[in-house]
């Protein structure tokens, strides 16, 4: 499963990448800005995405909207109250708080992998 990672915190990014790779995923990125991620999405397909909502140069709303158009599942990784800040999207959306709950991330990735295999 190819998973887009957009996270501007180096340590969280490395943690996400390590977990995804341990779960057998191919990481696309990681990217620290929405601009970089959107440029890659213009020429590549992904099966799911892990998005930090608040990035140094804005937020990940534009990425999420593009992924929703593709019906791609999204896991937002955010330190904010998710319902208050996240955009309303017509696709599967989950949230993970910070600090990261590794077991919950592994559970979500396993569920997404199983759904893709069907």
Secondary structure, 3 states (H helix, E strand, C coil): CEEEEECCCHHHHHHHHHHHHHCCCEEEEEECCHHHHHHHHCCCCCCEEEEECEECCEECHHHHHHHHHCCCEEEEEECCCHHHHCCCCCCCEEEEECCCCHHHHHHHHHHHHHHHHC
